[in-house]
C-alpha cells in the first residue's frame, strides 16, 4: 500500500462535482444529506455519465499494474471507493480527493466502517452506524484509516520481506501511528493469505528482473532496451514490494548486493 499519484480532473468535471456537492450540502439535516448522498451517487456513477467516465479514467491512471486496487494492489479495481464513507460523511460524497479505485474484496469488508481518534485519545473509536440506526453526524476527530490519496502509507506500515510478507505497524505500540497502521491493515484485511503469497511472488519477480537488468546493462544492451526494462519494473504488480526492497536493501544481504551493482535502481 503506497501513496497514489495525484491526477487532476478537468475544469468541467471539477465544476460538476462542486454543483452536485452543493446540492447535497443544501439539505437541512444530516439524515437528509446522508440519504441524498447514497441516492445521488448511485444515480450518477454510471457508464453514461461523462463526469464519472472521466473520474474512472483518471482513477485508472492512478492504479498500479493492470488497474490494480488502490488498497491491496492485487485484485482488479472496478469500484469507485469513498475513503470517508458517503453515508457518514455526505459532505465528501462528490469530493474528488475522496475517491480511489478499489476491488470488491477490499471495498466490501470496509463498506461504511470508519473510526476516529476523539480529542487526544490514542485509541480509535468506531463511528460506523449500526444497522438500521438513526442517521446522525459522527463526532469530529482524526481518522484512523490511512488515506493513500493524501498520505504515504509507508510512513505507518512496513512489509516483512523475510518471511510472512505481512504488513506490520512501523510506529511504537501505544502511539496513534501504531493504532492507525493496525486499524488500516485489519479493516482492509491486508494480511490475508492470498495477498502474502502474491507479495512473495512479486518479491521473487522483482529480484529476477533486477538481476536481468544488471546482466543486460553489463552486456552492453541499448539504452532503449534498458529503459523498457526499467519501465516494466515500474509498472509491475505490488509496487509496495519494490518500494520496500529499496527501503530495506541495506538490511538484507541478497538485496544489498544487487542494489550495489545497480545503485540507479534506488531511483526507479
N, C-alpha and C positions, 0 to 999 in steps of 0.2 A: 504494500500500500504506500504510494508515493503522492506527492502533491501534483495535481493535474495542471497542465499548462493552461493559461488563460486565453480565451478566444473571445473577441468582441462580436456582438450582434450588429446587424445593420441598423441605421437610424430608424428605418421604418419599423423593424421588429421591436426595437427598444421602445419606441413610442407606443406601439400597440400593446406591449406588455404593461406599460405605465397606465394606459387607459383602462385596461382590464383590472389592474390592481386597484385603481381609484374607484371602480365600480363596486368592488368588494369592501373597500375601506369605508365607503359612504354609508354602509348599513349600520343600524343603531346599536345592536347588541353583538356580543361575541358569538352567541349561538347562531344568529342570522349570518354573520360573516363566515363562520365555520361551515355551515350548510351550503352557502353560496360558493365557497372555495371548492368544495368537493364537486358540486354540480357543474360549475362553470369550467373547471379544469377538465373534467371528463368530456364535456361538450366540445371543447376547443382543441384538445390534444388528439387530433385526428390526422390521417394521412392526407386529407384535402385542405387542411388549414395551413396556409402558406407561412404563417409565423412559426408554427410548430414544425413545418418541413425544414425551415432554416435552423431552428433550435436543434432538431435531431441531427442535422448535417454538421453543425458546429460541435455538438457533443461527441459525434463520431470522431472528429479530428482530434479530440482530447483524449480518446481512448488509447490504450496500449495495444500492440499487436493487431489482430484482426477484430477490431471493435470489442475489446475485452472490457469486463465490468470495472468500473472505477473503484470498487472496494476490493474484490478478491483477485482481479486481474486474470481470472481463469475462464469463466463462462462468458458466452456471448451476451453483450449488453443490448437490451431491447426495451427497457422501461425507463421513462423519464422520472427519476427519483427526486423527491424533495428531501434534502438533508434535514431541514427543520420541517416536521410533518405539517401538512397543509391544514388538517382539521384542528390541530393545536395552535398553529401559528398562521392563521389565514392572511395575515399581513405579508407573508412570504410566498403566497401561492403562485404569483406571477413574477417572482424575482429571479432574474437570470442567474445570479450568483448562487442561488439555492438549488440549482439543478445539476445533476450528473447522470450519466448513463449507467444503469445497474442491471444486474441479472436477477432472475426470479429467486434463485437460492439465497441471495443476499437481501434483496428487497422484501421478499415475503416475510421472513422472520423479523426483520426490522420493523416493517409496517409503520405504525404510528408510535412505536416505543421511543421514548426520549427521556433524558434525565438532565438535571441541572445541579449546580452547587449553590445552595442558598447562602447568602451572606458570606461568611468566612469559612464555611464548612469545607472539610477535605473529603467528605463522603458524598457522592451524588445521590439525589433523590428523584425517583421516577415521577414524572408529571403526566404520564400517559393516562388517558381517561379510561375508566373501567367500562366494560361492555354495557351499553345502554345507559351509561352515566350521563348526567346532565352536562351539556357543553358549557364550560366556563373557562375563562382565560387562565392559563398556567401562571404560576409565580415567576418572577424575574430571577435571573441568575446565569452564571456562566454555564454553557453547555458541556456535558460530559463527552459527547460524541466528537471525535476528531473530525474536522471538516477538511477533506482533501482539496476542496476548491480554494481555500484561503490559508490553509496551514500545511506544514510539512510533517506528515505522519512519522517520518523517520527521526524526528526530534523527540518522539514519545515512545516509539516501538523499535525493537531490534530483532532481526531474524537469526535464529540459530542455524548456522551453516555447517555445523559439525555433527549433527545427529538427527534431531527431530524435525528441523525446518519449520518450527513453530515460531510465532511472534511472541516476544516477551516484553514486558514493560522496561523501558530504559531508565526511568526515574527511580528514586528511592521509595521503598514501602512507606506509606503514610502520607505521601505528598499528593497534591492534585494531579500532577503529571502521571504518577503511577496509576491513580484511580481512573484517569481518562483513558490511558492505554488499556487497562484491564477491562473497562466498560466497553470500549470500542471492539476489542477482539472477541469479547463474549457476545455482544449484541449481534455482530455480523458473522459470528461463528468462523472466524478467520483461521482457526486451527483445526478445522475438520480434516479428516484423514485424507480425502482425495486431494485437498489443497497441498498438504505437506508432501504427498507423493509427486504432485505436479511441480512443486518447487525444487524437489531433489532432482527431478529430471531436467529442469531448466538449469540448475547449477552445473550438471554434467555437460549440457549442451553449450552453455556459455564458455565453460573451461575449454571444451574441444574447439570452439570457434576462435578463441583467443590463441590457442596453440597453432591452429591453421593459419591465422593471420601472421603470426611470427614467422612461420615457415615460408609463406608466400612473400613476405617482405624481404626475408634474408635470401631468397632465391631470385630476387630482382623483379618481382611482379610489377606491372604497370601501376601508376597512381590511380587510374580508373578502377582497376581490379581491387586495389586496396580500399578505395572509397566505398565500393559496392559491398565489400566485406564488412566494413565498419557500419554502414547503413543497415545491413542485415542484423547485426548485433543490437543496434539502437532500436530496431523495430520488432525485436523478438518478444515472445510472451514472458510474463512475470518479470517486468523490469526492476521490481524491488530486489530480486535476487542479484541482478547485475550491480545495482547500487550498493547492496550490502557487500558484494565481492570487492568493490572499490574501497568501501569504508573499512572492511575488516582484513584487507590483504596483508597488512603487516603482522597480524596475529596468526595467520595460517601459512605455514611454510610453503605448501604447494602453490598457493596463490602468490605469495611474496616473490617466489622465483619467476613466475610468469610476468608479473607486473614490472619486475626489474628489467626483464628482457624487452618489455613494451611499455615504458612509462607513459607514452602518449595515450594509452588506453584509460588512464585515470581521467581524461577529459571527455571521454565518449558518453 
